[in-house]
Amino acid sequence: MTSLIKLSRSFISIKGEGAEKFLQGQVSCDVKTLTDEQFSFGTINTPKGRMYGLFKIIRINKGFLLCVEPSTASMVIQQLSKYCVFFKCDINLEISYSAYGDIASYSSKDPQSELYPTKALNVSKTSHQICLKLPSLKKNALFEIWFFEHSAPENVDDQTSDETWSTFETLQGIPELYAATQEAFILQDLNLQKLDAVSFKKGCYTGQEIIARMKFLGKQKKMTYLLTSPDKITVPAKSYIYASDGSKCGTVVRSHWANEIGSATLAIIKDSYVEENSVAYLNPECTIRFTISALTYS
């Protein structure tokens, strides 16, 4: 059996007979079409289309469960609570769940593999765990497992940190939202439309006008790219990245380091810059080169 990595996650439940109708008018993804065997990325936005919540969502008994980066949870609950009072549903921070990651080291001979879904964005459930298969661009598939409090796993890898998991996640092109970047980006900046985090066919939701305008009327001039380097350097989210002359050329979404990988950063960069340049820097002194790669999601 493989060893699992303890992850830093917060969980929010929205339960009640009005939960689906409430969320459908607040989030970018289409919760009506979400089945018990699927999960979806989604965003919660201001009227100007700026994200203050980025989440994974699944159906649970009597409602839905959202998984978010912990520093964003309080704002998500605070903002959603303003509107859920008009619906027959309750929103709560859930402390009965814990999250772990597996970097696809399982094989067909591993009994754990029978509990894992085979397709990206799919979910498998048992009485004590929920397993999600994340989208994968590289050879390593990522599985995120949510355990109920009474059934947390014993096979935890104490030698591998959440930072290593975050580095692998970054290589897959999966963005993250932090307190520092709440209300800083629209979802297309983070390539989230390519991860099925938005439905352009569903009804109205907060921020839809701006998001739809970018899709149907605007021309997207920037997106998230992957920056990699064998050297160890990371910077906080919302930091700038720099061109070789020291000028600012992009904004960091997330930045991580793992010994077996090196440094991996997701950054929002103008397409016009990438067309003419293949490198960028995380510090204005331009001492460590990062190679820029486009993210092609399948």
N, C-alpha and C positions, 0 to 999 in steps of 0.2 A: 504494500500500500504506500502511496506517495505521501510525502510530508507537505503540509499546507502552510501558507504564509498568512499570518494575521494581518488584516487590512483595517485601515481607519475609515469607517463609514458611519453615517447616521441614517436612521430609518424613520419615515413618517407615514402614518396610516391615515387614510380617508375612508371612513366607513359609514354606512347608512343607505337607505333606499334612494337618496338623492345624490350619492357620491359620483356616479357616472355622469349625470347631467351637469353637476357642478364642475367636475374636472374638464369635461368636454368644452366648456366655455372659458377655461383658464389656461390650458396647456396646448402646446403646438402639435403634439401627436394625436392620433385618432384613437381614443380609448374605447370607443364603441366596437371597433373591429378587433380589439386585443383579445386573444383567446387564452385559455388556461395553459396552453403549451408554448406561449410566446412571452417575450419581454420586449420593451421598446425604450429607446432613448427618447427624451422629450425635454422641453424647456418651458419655463414660466417667465413671462416677459412683462415689462412695463408697457403702457400705451404707446410709447415710442419704439417698441420692438426690442428694447435692451433686456438681456437676460439677467434675472436675479436668481434663477434656479435652473440647474442642469441635473437631470436625474435618469435613473433606470426605473421602470415601472412594471409591476406585475399585478395580476388579479389575485386577490385572496378572498377568504370567506367574508361576505358582507361588504366587500369594497376593494380597495387598492392599497398597495405598498410601494412607496417611493424610497429609493436609496440615493443619498446625496453626500457631497463632501461636507464633513462636519462643520466647517466654519461658515457654511451658507445656511445651515438648517434653521437657525433662529429667525432669519429674515424671511425665509420661505414660509414658515409657520405663521409669522406675524402678518405677512401680506395676504396669504390665503384666508386667514381667519377673518379678515375684514368682509369677505364675500360669502364664506360658507354658512354664515348665520342666516342667509336667505334660502338655504336648502336644507333638506332633512339629512344632514350628515355631520360627522364630527371629525376633527383633525387633531392628531396627537403625535408627539414624539414617542417612538417605540424603543424601549430598552431591552426587549426580550429577544432581539435578533443580534447576531454577530456575523461578521463577514470574513471569509478566508479566500485565498487564491491558490490555484494550481496552474503551473506553467507547463501544461500538456506533456508531462513526463510519463503519463500512463500508457499502457499498451493493451492490446486485446486480451492479454493474459492477466491483467490486473483486475480483480473483482470490482474495484472502484469505478472502472470505465463503464460498467453497465449502468451506473447511476448518472452518467454524463450524457447530455444531448449531443447529437451528431452534427447539427446544423447551427450556424451562427444566428443569434437572436432567438434561439429556442430555449426552452426551460424544461427541466425534469424535476419532479417533486416526489418526495417521500414523506413519511410522517414526521421526520426530524430535520429535513434539509431541503433547500431549493437550490438547484444548480443552473447557472446561466452560462451559455457559451458566447463569448464576445467575438465580434468581427476580427478577422485575422488577415494581415497583409504579408506576414513573414511565415517562416516554417513553424514557429511556435504558436500553438493555439492556447488561448487563455480561458480558464474556467473560473467563475466567481461563485462561491458557495455560501449561501446564507443559512446559518444554523439557528434553530430555536434555542433559547437560553439553557434548557435542561439537557441539551444534546450536543454541546460544543465538542469538537473533535479532540482526541488525545494525540494524534499524529501531527503536531505542529512543529514546523521548522524554526527553531530558535536562532539559527545562524543566518537566516535570510530575512531581510527587513522589508517593510512596506515600500521603501525607496526602490528596491530591486524590482518589485512588482510594478511600481509606477513607471520605471524605465522601460520595461517590456510593453506596458500599456501605451506609452508614448510612441514606441516603434510601430505599433499598430495604427497610429494616427488617431487614437481616441483622446479627445480633449478633456479638460477638467475646468470647472469654474470654482473660484475661491472667493472668500470675502473681499479680497483686494480687487477682484475683477467683476464683482457683481455690478450690473448696469453699465459695463464697459463695452460689450460686444453684442452684435446681433448674431443669430444662430448661423447664418451663412458664412460669417467670418471664420467660424470654427469647423467648417465643412459638415455641419450636422445634418444638412439636407441629404448628404451622401450616406449618412448612417440611419436614414429613415426616421429621423427625430421630428419630422414635420410632415403634416398632410396638407396638401394644397387643394384637397377636395372636400374637406369637412366644413362645418359651419364656422361662424365667427368665434374668435377667441381673442383675448387681450393681446394687442400688439400685431394682430394679423395683417392690418393694412400695410404696415411698413415692411413686414416680411414678404407678403405677397407682391408688393410693388417691386422689390428687388428681383423677385422671380420673373415677373411678367412684363415689367416696364423698364427696369433698370439694367445696367450692365455691370456685373460684379467685377471690380477691378483689383480685388485682393482676396486672399484666402489663406488657409493655414498650410504651411509647409513643414517638413521634417528637417531638422538640422542635427548633424552628428559629428562627433569628434572622438578620437581615442584618448584625448587628454581630459583630465578631471576639472570641469568647471560647470557650475550651475548658477542661475540667478533667479530671483523671485519672479513670480508671475506679474505681468504688467510692466516689467523692465523693457527697455529698448534694446534692439539689436542694431548693429552698426555695419556700414559699408567700409571698404578699405581706407577711405579718406576720413573716417571718423564721423561721418554724417549718419543720422538716424535713418534706418530703412525698414523697421518693423517693430512689432510688439510681441513679447513673450506670452504664450498661453500657459505653458508648463515646462519645467526644466528639471531633469533628473540625471542621476549617475548610478551605474552599477559596475562592479569590478569586471564581470564577464562580458560587458557590453561597451562600456565607455560612457560618454555623455550623450544624452538624447534630449532634444528640445523641440517643442512645437511652437511656431511663431507665425503671426499674421504678417504677410509680406505682399506688397504690390506685385501683380503679375509682371508689370513692365520692368521691375528690378530683376526678377528671376530670369526673364528672357535674355538679359545681358550679363548676368552675374551668376556664378555657381557657388560662391562662398559668402559668408557673413561672419560677424564676430559678436560675442556676447559682452565684450567690454570695449569702451571707447578707445583704449590704447591699441586695440586690434592686434593682440599678441597671440591669440589662439584661433586658428581657422576652423570654421564649421562648414561642412559640405551641405548644400541645400538639395533636397530631393522632393519631388512632387509625390503626393499621396494618391494612389489609384485604388479606390475601394471596389471590392467585388461583392 
